[in-house]
Amino acid sequence: MDFYGFYTGKSFDAYQYLGAHSEHGGVTFRTFAPLASRISVIGEFNGWQETPMQKAHDGNFWECHIENAAFGMMYKYRIYDRNGQCADHCDPYGHEMELRPNCASYICDLSYTFDDEDWMRSRSDCKTKPLNIYEIHFGSFKKPSKEPDGWHSYEEMADILIPYVKENGYNYLEIMPLNEYPCDESWGYQATGFFAPTKRYGTAAQLKAFVNACHQNGIGVIMDFVPVHFAVDGYALAKYDGTALYEYPHEAVGVSEWGSCNFMHSRGEVRSFLQSAAEFWLSEFHMDGLRMDAISRAIYWQGCPERGVNVNAVEFLRQMNQGLKQRRPDAILVAEDSTSFQDATKPAIEHGLGFDYKWDMGWMNDTLDYFKNPPKRRIEEYHKLTFSMMYYYDERFLLPLSHDEVVHGKATVLQKMYGLYDDKFLQAKAFYMYMYAHPGKKLNFMGNEIGHLREWDEKREQDWNLLEYPAHKSFHQFMIRLNHFYLKHTAFFEKDYETSGFVWLDCHQESKCIYAFERRSKTERIAAVFCFSDEKQPNYRLKIPDSKMLTLLLSSRGEEETGRIEPESEDGTYVLDLEPYSARYYEIHG
């Protein structure tokens, strides 16, 4: 390892030096703990008795070699602070841990042979390709029938999940954090093992096999990664060498709103730790990207713009993303950021943060608020649905309907739709057609596609029995058709981030709640027409320049294709009868 690079926050491979490594007929253990007074390794190989570690390099690193240590054995570091008080810690760079509530690290064999060369050679950041993401929580997609409180393994989930994702028309998975974590209710966002796949679902080799199987089936895998904060548990990173080594020493900025510890991004050693963790998942597990959580809490002190920009954390994000993209230009880096901080998706070399995409939280909030409103209120709120295109080209946005929108009293997406049972389904279909026609890549959380009526709970599987009800089954079949339509039609993704890819056709029908726009690619033009009123709108006149004919491609109300529609005049004006709560896609013939 380049020690100077480690100290200055330039390292992306610290995990290859630190941690437990099989070498020279045994295992070498190394850890970074500059202010510890002494450290020992305890484990199964020495009866959990202390084997002293020696200072290495400049005295801030500690190491020892144990000949009878082997893969699969558990161990911890017993770290003594300057006052002689000790605490047993898991390995910050360890690759496997015990299942909670236990916390020992395992000596882990990371070897695995991927056979996904074709996928890895052809994958891209999808900027001009379709990106339709299915977000899941691994443990609550489906539960084992014989163990409803347990989880399916990585191997079992490959057989369960991959066919479902392909059938439903998603081409990428986004999986909530798979790093090790102690509290189920944190969903993985408060980690104790940044280099360790959670033991809940199996081993590192099994996770690699899952990713490999996804790639064999044309499915990309994005993993949630948390570079902002970590769990407070005393056996992990907190006060690792008896001092605030990874976190801020002052609670005013050291404790997050979730009660976790904030990483101190001004320290080079912390930057190298996080950068190496990000590279670890991309390199060792062939992850196709990272969705980085809570970026607003890195940009601004405690996530509050009023407290100012955290310059060191911003520089860390910029440097990490630049380094990751230099190493893996085809990997996808996504920011979950609700702020208006500029240039999140601008390249780092141009002083941006260097993400490929940023979640469009403004679009999500405005759109869902609009659909919660009764139709008469929508007249007043009409331009909530036009506002997104006022700022859209400022960043490369991704449209998210994530797990955060279906928990904690927020209601599910279907429940958010105004009205009674039947009207909710009609509006949800029109709503999703609006989402998929709108510029930007797509993300939908599990359960949304079947019209879930219960907020997500990490302890329960999705309510798959809903598909026994005609309304839910019909909605699911519609979502499958819409997803495949999106993947097929270049107008909906090829020019997502070019102004020539989107044109408003009509955005001034306030009293009728009608919207119309055109999406374009090099070879295709599609008109998307929406009526979000509860009243039928007959004889609606829509002018589409340079058009000679329309063909109905998809309707939220299930109308059959009616052949070609000719304009009533040479200027391309069409007369349409629009059903309430409806959406239609038309192919435009020039």
MARZAMI-484205 format. One line per 3 residues: their letters; for each residue z, y, x of C-alpha. Coordinates in Angstrom, 3 decimals. Each point is the difference from the previous one (the first is absolute). Layout:
<nodes>
A) Z,Y,X | ... .
</nodes>
This chain:
<nodes>
MDF) 0.000,0.000,0.000 | -0.706,3.550,1.087 | 3.559,1.341,0.156 .
YGF) -1.087,3.607,0.309 | -2.165,-0.485,-3.085 | 2.952,-1.562,-1.825 .
YTG) 2.268,2.961,0.740 | -2.646,2.578,-0.853 | -0.955,-1.657,-3.283 .
KSF) -3.410,-1.255,1.119 | 0.615,-3.754,-0.175 | -1.653,-2.215,-2.630 .
DAY) 0.910,-3.351,1.560 | 3.754,0.181,0.586 | 0.464,-3.235,-1.988 .
QYL) -1.803,-1.901,2.759 | 2.819,0.855,2.426 | 3.086,0.447,-2.172 .
GAH) 1.415,-2.758,-2.206 | 0.164,-3.748,0.680 | -2.941,-1.501,1.911 .
SEH) -0.575,-3.602,1.004 | -0.752,-0.039,3.733 | 0.883,-1.793,3.240 .
GGV) 1.316,-3.102,-1.751 | 2.382,1.844,-2.292 | 0.356,3.269,-1.877 .
TFR) 0.389,3.506,1.419 | 1.917,2.456,-2.171 | -0.427,3.739,0.441 .
TFA) 1.396,2.939,-1.919 | 0.192,3.769,0.354 | 3.545,1.353,-0.283 .
PLA) 0.558,2.838,2.502 | 3.584,0.894,-0.936 | 1.437,-3.493,-0.389 .
SRI) 2.725,-0.925,2.461 | -0.952,-3.694,0.008 | -2.083,-2.422,-2.083 .
SVI) -0.034,-3.770,-0.450 | -2.311,-2.395,-1.792 | 1.669,-2.401,-2.411 .
GEF) -1.850,-2.787,-1.756 | -0.480,-3.645,-0.835 | -0.971,-0.748,3.609 .
NGW) 3.417,1.046,1.390 | 2.296,-0.933,-2.889 | 0.116,3.653,-1.056 .
QET) 1.873,0.801,3.165 | -0.903,3.006,2.113 | -2.705,-0.193,2.638 .
PMQ) 0.083,3.366,1.812 | -3.144,2.098,0.243 | -0.725,2.006,3.119 .
KAH) -1.284,3.534,0.265 | -3.724,0.151,0.724 | -2.508,2.581,1.170 .
DGN) 1.869,3.343,-0.118 | 3.195,-1.362,-1.522 | -0.877,0.898,-3.594 .
FWE) -1.507,-3.438,-0.609 | 1.898,-3.290,-0.020 | -1.313,-3.524,0.525 .
CHI) 0.901,-3.597,0.706 | -1.824,-3.330,0.208 | 1.411,-3.089,-1.728 .
ENA) -1.683,-3.274,0.926 | 1.199,-2.144,-2.925 | -0.977,2.577,-2.652 .
AFG) -3.025,-1.033,-2.055 | -2.104,0.893,-3.023 | 1.859,-0.243,-3.286 .
MMY) 3.456,0.736,1.422 | 2.087,2.881,-1.347 | 1.472,2.788,2.104 .
KYR) 1.612,3.449,-0.073 | 0.842,2.723,2.483 | 3.712,0.754,0.392 .
IYD) 0.005,3.652,1.004 | 3.077,1.797,1.363 | 0.145,3.777,-0.269 .
RNG) 1.532,2.363,2.563 | 3.435,-0.505,-1.601 | -0.162,-3.777,0.308 .
QCA) -0.532,-0.574,-3.721 | -2.669,-2.592,-0.800 | -2.423,-0.782,-2.807 .
DHC) -2.418,-2.896,-0.404 | -3.584,1.120,-0.615 | -3.243,-1.683,-0.915 .
DPY) -2.851,0.641,2.423 | -1.832,3.269,-0.830 | -3.160,-1.594,1.407 .
GHE) 0.676,-3.477,-1.420 | -2.762,-1.770,-1.920 | 2.068,-2.053,-2.440 .
MEL) 3.417,0.392,-1.640 | 2.346,-1.955,-2.209 | -0.223,0.533,-3.725 .
RPN) 2.526,2.475,-1.310 | 2.990,0.208,-0.018 | -0.201,-1.614,3.456 .
CAS) -1.506,2.034,2.782 | -0.674,-1.955,3.188 | -3.404,0.171,1.672 .
YIC) -2.069,-3.097,0.759 | -1.944,-0.667,3.165 | -3.423,0.026,-1.572 .
DLS) -3.304,-1.594,0.940 | -2.671,2.505,-1.056 | -2.920,-2.206,0.995 .
YTF) -2.635,-0.535,-2.699 | -3.763,-0.422,0.134 | -1.871,2.214,-2.455 .
DDE) -3.517,-0.930,-1.053 | -0.872,3.263,-1.736 | -2.449,1.294,2.597 .
DWM) -2.690,0.835,-2.546 | 2.410,2.096,-2.070 | 1.494,1.799,2.989 .
RSR) -3.451,0.771,1.363 | -1.291,1.487,-3.254 | 3.052,1.725,-1.466 .
SDC) 0.087,3.793,-0.220 | 2.119,2.901,-1.206 | -2.009,-0.126,-3.267 .
KTK) -0.721,3.716,-0.146 | -3.499,-0.671,-1.369 | 0.867,-3.390,-1.484 .
PLN) 2.013,-1.122,-3.021 | 3.759,-0.159,0.518 | 1.730,-1.489,-3.035 .
IYE) 3.606,-0.791,0.925 | 2.353,-2.324,-1.873 | 3.569,0.929,0.946 .
IHF) 2.579,-2.757,-0.232 | 3.607,-0.794,0.695 | -0.304,-3.416,1.596 .
GSF) 3.108,-1.495,-1.571 | -0.535,0.992,-3.639 | -3.691,-0.604,-0.624 .
KKP) 0.842,-3.541,-1.065 | 3.192,-2.051,0.351 | 0.290,-3.755,0.643 .
SKE) 0.443,-1.784,-3.326 | 2.771,-2.184,1.423 | 1.758,2.916,1.728 .
PDG) -0.332,3.167,-2.124 | 2.370,1.907,2.296 | -1.907,-1.019,3.123 .
WHS) -3.371,0.876,1.481 | -3.296,-1.644,0.747 | -0.777,-0.409,3.690 .
YEE) -2.801,1.776,1.829 | -1.985,-3.249,-0.169 | 0.562,-0.479,-3.718 .
MAD) -0.909,3.597,-0.728 | -3.344,-0.446,1.727 | -0.899,-2.638,-2.587 .
ILI) 1.379,2.066,-2.897 | -0.994,3.548,0.881 | -3.392,-0.210,1.684 .
PYV) -1.879,-1.552,-2.968 | 1.605,2.536,-2.333 | -0.958,2.987,2.161 .
KEN) -3.606,-1.196,0.327 | -0.355,-0.729,-3.712 | 1.435,3.397,-0.902 .
GYN) -2.351,1.985,2.211 | 2.350,1.397,2.654 | -1.168,-0.069,3.612 .
YLE) 3.241,1.034,1.726 | 3.656,-0.871,-0.361 | 2.749,2.445,0.777 .
IMP) 3.286,-1.815,0.491 | 3.339,1.770,-0.201 | 1.885,-0.311,3.319 .
LNE) 0.090,-3.463,1.525 | 2.282,1.030,2.875 | 3.486,-1.482,-0.149 .
YPC) 2.514,1.816,-2.196 | 3.463,-0.809,-1.366 | 0.013,1.421,-3.538 .
DES) -2.446,-1.378,-2.573 | 0.246,3.211,-2.030 | -1.373,2.061,2.909 .
WGY) -3.311,-1.923,-0.359 | -0.267,-0.037,3.797 | 0.010,3.770,0.499 .
QAT) 3.347,-0.104,1.859 | -0.736,-2.351,2.860 | 2.138,-1.817,2.549 .
GFF) -2.849,-1.887,1.701 | -3.007,2.190,0.759 | -1.706,-2.797,1.942 .
APT) 1.130,-2.894,-2.216 | -1.739,-1.290,-3.153 | 2.606,-0.526,-2.684 .
KRY) 1.417,-3.509,-0.106 | -0.070,0.097,-3.813 | -3.520,-1.383,-0.026 .
GTA) -0.197,-2.000,3.216 | -0.903,0.362,3.664 | -2.245,2.259,2.061 .
AQL) -2.567,-2.788,0.332 | -0.075,-0.450,-3.774 | -0.576,3.708,-0.554 .
KAF) -2.838,-0.077,2.523 | -1.499,-2.930,-1.899 | 0.250,2.005,-3.236 .
VNA) -1.854,2.963,1.528 | -2.562,-2.345,1.511 | -0.608,-1.598,-3.421 .
CHQ) -0.422,3.437,-1.588 | -2.628,0.885,2.603 | -1.806,-3.294,-0.554 .
NGI) -0.310,1.043,-3.636 | -1.178,3.550,0.643 | 3.342,1.666,-0.756 .
GVI) 1.525,2.632,2.275 | 3.774,0.291,0.443 | 1.856,3.305,0.337 .
MDF) 3.745,-0.077,0.652 | 2.569,2.648,-0.802 | 1.571,1.396,3.168 .
VPV) 3.019,2.315,0.134 | 0.055,2.271,3.074 | 2.541,2.475,-1.396 .
HFA) 3.326,-1.749,-0.603 | 1.856,-3.317,0.380 | 2.916,-1.952,-1.471 .
VDG) 3.555,1.045,0.826 | 1.234,-3.540,0.664 | 2.120,-0.115,3.149 .
YAL) -1.647,-3.168,1.323 | -3.413,1.663,0.262 | -1.159,3.354,1.426 .
AKY) 2.888,2.218,-1.101 | 2.073,1.116,3.010 | -1.705,-2.719,1.972 .
DGT) 1.579,0.685,3.388 | 3.121,1.559,-1.513 | -1.776,3.317,-0.436 .
ALY) -2.749,1.420,-2.185 | -2.842,-1.546,1.995 | -2.655,-0.179,-2.732 .
EYP) 1.445,2.450,-2.523 | 1.050,3.642,0.040 | 3.634,0.504,1.033 .
HEA) 0.594,2.578,-2.763 | 0.252,-1.091,-3.636 | -1.615,3.194,-1.270 .
VGV) -3.347,-1.352,1.168 | 1.008,-3.537,0.981 | 0.575,-1.405,-3.494 .
SEW) -2.887,-0.207,-2.463 | 0.091,0.541,-3.763 | 0.151,-3.790,-0.346 .
GSC) 3.096,-0.227,2.211 | -1.974,-1.543,2.870 | -0.237,1.231,3.596 .
NFM) -2.842,2.330,0.949 | -1.858,-0.815,3.197 | 0.306,2.667,2.689 .
HSR) -3.685,0.525,0.723 | 0.620,2.424,2.860 | 1.094,-2.925,2.202 .
GEV) -2.816,-1.672,1.911 | 1.754,-3.372,-0.189 | 0.048,0.217,-3.821 .
RSF) -3.663,0.969,-0.116 | -0.893,-2.945,2.226 | 2.066,-2.330,-2.206 .
LQS) -1.802,1.080,-3.188 | -3.469,0.182,1.530 | 0.444,-3.454,1.461 .
AAE) 1.151,-1.324,-3.377 | -3.087,1.434,-1.697 | -2.271,-1.490,2.664 .
FWL) 1.890,-3.320,-0.253 | -0.950,-0.511,-3.658 | -3.604,1.016,0.568 .
SEF) -0.409,-2.078,3.144 | 2.129,-3.101,-0.475 | -0.528,-0.458,-3.749 .
HMD) -3.527,1.411,-0.386 | 1.195,2.399,-2.672 | -2.906,2.163,-1.108 .
GLR) 2.077,3.112,-0.398 | 3.364,1.624,-0.488 | 1.148,2.090,-2.931 .
MDA) 2.706,2.221,1.455 | 2.872,0.798,-2.315 | 1.897,3.256,-0.554 .
ISR) -2.182,2.095,2.304 | 1.213,3.186,-1.689 | 3.456,-0.775,1.445 .
AIY) -1.490,0.050,3.471 | -2.089,3.126,-0.469 | 2.856,2.111,-1.333 .
WQG) 3.680,-0.239,0.856 | 1.456,-2.336,-2.655 | -3.266,0.373,-1.905 .
CPE) 0.747,3.602,-0.966 | -2.692,2.582,0.832 | 2.695,2.673,-0.270 .
RGV) 1.711,-1.495,3.060 | -3.149,0.275,2.093 | -2.375,-2.296,1.822 .
NVN) 1.472,-2.682,2.246 | -2.330,0.733,2.903 | 1.027,-3.039,2.050 .
AVE) -0.541,-2.419,-2.876 | -3.382,1.537,-0.807 | -1.043,-0.355,3.634 .
FLR) 1.179,-3.615,-0.054 | -2.152,-0.798,-3.055 | -2.994,1.670,1.602 .
QMN) 0.457,-1.846,3.282 | 0.686,-3.387,-1.617 | -3.018,0.180,-2.296 .
QGL) -2.255,1.133,2.826 | 1.140,-2.901,2.165 | -0.397,-2.536,-2.801 .
KQR) -3.500,1.215,-0.858 | -1.033,-0.078,3.664 | 1.112,-3.617,0.174 .
RPD) -1.166,-1.028,-3.482 | -2.506,2.490,-1.425 | -0.731,-2.321,-2.930 .
AIL) 3.640,-0.168,-1.149 | 0.993,2.007,-3.092 | 2.879,2.486,0.305 .
VAE) 1.324,1.402,-3.290 | 2.601,2.734,-0.529 | 2.335,-0.067,-2.995 .
DST) 0.574,3.746,-0.001 | 0.754,2.144,-3.034 | -0.095,3.344,1.834 .
SFQ) -2.786,2.539,0.448 | 0.250,-0.156,3.791 | -3.537,0.529,1.238 .
DAT) -2.306,-2.281,1.967 | 1.768,-3.318,-0.521 | -3.380,-1.752,0.177 .
KPA) -1.542,2.163,2.664 | -0.402,-1.789,3.377 | 2.918,0.432,2.364 .
IEH) -2.318,1.272,2.710 | -0.774,2.899,-2.373 | 3.740,0.643,-0.526 .
GLG) 0.200,-1.934,-3.255 | 2.476,-2.834,-0.631 | -2.735,-2.596,0.449 .
FDY) 0.384,-2.031,-3.197 | -3.096,-1.476,-1.644 | 1.298,0.629,-3.525 .
KWD) 2.751,1.849,-1.788 | 1.441,-0.997,-3.367 | -0.988,2.566,-2.638 .
MGW) 3.387,0.394,-1.646 | -1.155,3.170,-1.756 | -2.818,-1.869,-1.737 .
MND) 2.384,-2.780,-0.985 | 2.654,2.309,-1.471 | -2.428,2.297,-1.808 .
TLD) -2.025,-2.845,-1.473 | 2.950,-2.041,-1.225 | 1.628,3.142,-1.448 .
YFK) -3.224,0.739,-1.864 | -0.139,-3.457,-1.573 | 3.634,0.199,-1.082 .
NPP) -0.909,3.003,-2.151 | -1.073,-0.202,-3.657 | -3.652,1.012,-0.503 .
KRR) 0.819,3.507,-1.269 | 2.012,0.677,3.146 | -2.900,-1.258,2.111 .
IEE) -2.001,3.004,-1.169 | 2.547,2.254,1.730 | 0.229,-2.287,3.043 .
YHK) -3.762,-0.581,0.214 | -0.389,1.190,3.590 | 2.597,-2.374,1.384 .
LTF) -2.974,-2.349,0.273 | -2.303,2.518,1.660 | 2.501,1.350,2.512 .
SMM) -0.266,-2.938,2.421 | -3.580,0.922,0.901 | 1.158,3.500,0.964 .
YYY) 1.751,-1.415,3.080 | -1.523,-3.455,0.293 | -2.125,0.646,3.103 .
DER) 2.962,1.381,1.963 | 0.920,-3.582,0.999 | -1.296,-3.539,-0.377 .
FLL) 1.998,-1.030,-3.033 | 0.908,-3.391,-1.411 | 0.955,-0.231,-3.703 .
PLS) 3.284,-1.921,-0.326 | 1.629,-1.663,-3.007 | 2.730,-1.575,2.102 .
HDE) 3.305,-1.781,-0.500 | 1.768,3.379,0.049 | -1.614,0.893,-3.342 .
VVH) 1.306,-3.047,-1.896 | 3.725,-0.020,0.919 | 3.222,1.965,-0.466 .
GKA) -0.561,1.057,-3.587 | -3.534,1.297,0.523 | -1.543,-2.658,-2.331 .
TVL) -3.056,-2.115,0.755 | -3.523,1.420,0.063 | -0.784,-1.431,-3.433 .
QKM) 3.254,1.353,-1.440 | -0.844,3.456,1.344 | -3.058,0.186,-2.254 .
YGL) 0.685,2.081,-3.116 | 0.237,-1.653,-3.399 | 0.667,-3.400,-1.506 .
YDD) -0.905,-3.458,1.277 | -3.747,-0.135,-0.746 | -0.635,3.604,1.039 .
KFL) 1.724,-0.632,3.332 | -2.546,-2.673,0.894 | -2.936,2.177,-1.046 .
QAK) 1.253,2.867,2.125 | 0.899,-2.181,2.971 | -3.558,-1.331,0.126 .
AFY) -1.432,3.523,-0.116 | 2.590,1.176,2.521 | -0.960,-2.701,2.508 .
MYM) -3.703,0.744,-0.442 | 0.813,3.627,0.816 | 1.927,-1.127,3.092 .
YAH) -2.756,-2.267,1.283 | -2.710,2.602,-0.505 | 2.043,2.744,1.678 .
PGK) -0.701,0.426,3.744 | 2.472,-1.744,2.285 | 0.990,-3.538,0.900 .
KLN) 2.123,-1.927,-2.528 | 3.428,-1.646,-0.046 | 1.562,-1.837,-2.938 .
FMG) 3.409,-1.700,-0.048 | 0.373,-3.577,-1.202 | 0.586,-0.311,-3.729 .
NEI) -1.876,3.175,-0.857 | -3.147,-2.060,-0.493 | 1.553,-2.110,-2.790 .
GHL) 1.609,2.923,-1.832 | 3.564,-0.644,1.124 | 2.591,1.291,-2.467 .
REW) 3.092,-0.582,2.149 | 0.821,2.080,3.048 | -0.347,-1.871,3.253 .
DEK) 3.084,-1.891,1.211 | -0.071,-1.569,3.467 | 2.132,-2.899,-1.273 .
REQ) -2.456,-1.119,-2.685 | -3.621,-1.090,0.049 | -2.626,1.835,-2.000 .
DWN) -0.083,-0.730,-3.741 | -3.060,-2.228,0.161 | 0.726,-1.245,-3.529 .
LLE) -1.392,3.344,-1.214 | -3.450,-1.501,0.487 | 0.697,-2.232,-3.004 .
YPA) -0.285,3.118,-2.184 | -3.552,1.087,-0.947 | 0.491,3.700,0.824 .
HKS) 1.270,-0.734,3.512 | -2.601,-2.697,0.645 | -2.776,2.352,-1.111 .
FHQ) 1.380,2.792,2.181 | 0.170,-2.320,3.003 | -3.587,-1.157,-0.527 .
FMI) -1.055,3.645,-0.215 | 1.778,0.823,3.276 | -1.749,-2.918,1.720 .
RLN) -3.361,1.312,-1.174 | 0.848,3.552,1.103 | 1.132,-1.137,3.456 .
HFY) -3.174,-1.969,0.613 | -2.059,2.903,-1.335 | 1.635,2.267,2.579 .
LKH) -0.692,-2.406,2.875 | -3.650,-0.288,-1.018 | -1.007,3.613,-0.622 .
TAF) -0.486,2.133,3.101 | 0.151,3.246,-1.995 | 3.733,-0.556,-0.372 .
FEK) 0.855,-0.246,3.707 | -2.829,0.778,2.417 | 0.456,3.774,-0.096 .
DYE) 3.683,0.196,-0.905 | 0.584,2.732,2.576 | -3.315,1.856,-0.207 .
TSG) -0.461,2.872,-2.437 | -3.406,-1.422,-0.953 | 1.694,-3.089,-1.435 .
FVW) 1.576,1.772,-2.999 | -1.308,2.534,-2.518 | 1.722,1.330,-3.112 .
LDC) -2.286,-0.319,-3.006 | 2.471,1.427,-2.512 | 3.570,1.131,0.592 .
HQE) 0.384,2.621,-2.738 | 0.515,-1.979,-3.185 | 3.659,0.927,-0.395 .
SKC) 0.149,-0.314,-3.789 | -1.683,-3.423,0.030 | 1.660,-1.471,3.120 .
IYA) -3.404,-1.056,1.337 | -0.815,-0.259,3.716 | -3.216,-1.038,1.713 .
FER) -0.992,-0.269,3.636 | -2.588,-1.696,2.161 | 0.555,-2.249,3.011 .
RSK) -2.791,-0.464,2.520 | -0.956,-2.179,2.930 | -3.245,-0.209,1.945 .
TER) -1.442,-2.431,-2.547 | 1.957,0.501,-3.227 | 1.099,2.598,-2.537 .
IAA) 2.672,-0.722,-2.614 | 1.253,2.322,-2.737 | 3.625,-0.503,-1.073 .
VFC) 0.803,1.386,-3.451 | 3.525,0.099,-1.469 | 1.492,0.887,-3.382 .
FSD) 3.786,0.167,0.151 | 0.357,1.399,-3.527 | 1.305,-2.106,-2.888 .
EKQ) -2.982,1.131,-2.087 | -3.593,-1.115,0.136 | -2.321,2.595,1.538 .
PNY) -3.471,-0.363,-1.580 | -3.136,1.679,1.270 | 1.470,0.908,3.355 .
RLK) -2.702,1.648,2.074 | -0.017,-0.751,3.732 | -2.489,1.488,2.422 .
IPD) -0.831,-2.061,3.097 | -2.495,1.809,2.245 | -2.856,-1.942,1.563 .
SKM) 0.453,-2.948,-2.337 | -2.488,-1.748,-2.249 | 2.066,-2.779,-1.529 .
LTL) 3.501,-1.561,-0.207 | 1.045,-3.639,-0.139 | 3.510,-0.964,-1.119 .
LLS) 1.659,-2.070,2.719 | 3.638,-0.288,-1.111 | 2.078,1.182,-2.943 .
SRG) 3.759,-0.045,-0.453 | -0.501,-0.667,-3.719 | -2.137,-3.049,0.597 .
EEE) -3.271,1.304,-1.412 | -2.940,-2.165,0.879 | -2.722,1.407,2.201 .
TGR) -2.402,1.804,-2.316 | -2.998,0.217,2.234 | -1.178,3.328,1.270 .
IEP) 0.897,3.381,-1.429 | -2.573,2.732,0.269 | 0.856,3.730,0.187 .
ESE) -0.744,2.117,-3.033 | -1.600,2.683,2.146 | -1.769,0.341,3.330 .
DGT) 3.022,1.658,1.648 | 1.884,-3.307,-0.075 | 2.272,0.604,-3.005 .
YVL) 1.315,-3.150,-1.675 | 1.732,-0.337,-3.371 | 2.893,-2.471,0.026 .
DLE) 2.532,-1.164,-2.570 | 3.335,-0.466,1.777 | 2.743,-2.230,-1.347 .
PYS) 3.644,1.117,0.262 | 1.816,-1.074,3.173 | -3.218,-1.174,1.619 .
ARY) -1.863,-0.085,3.296 | -3.580,-0.902,0.867 | -2.029,-0.435,3.165 .
YEI) -3.738,0.675,-0.193 | -2.647,-0.665,2.594 | -2.098,3.144,0.467 .
HG) -3.732,-0.527,0.361 | -1.737,2.822,1.784 .
</nodes>
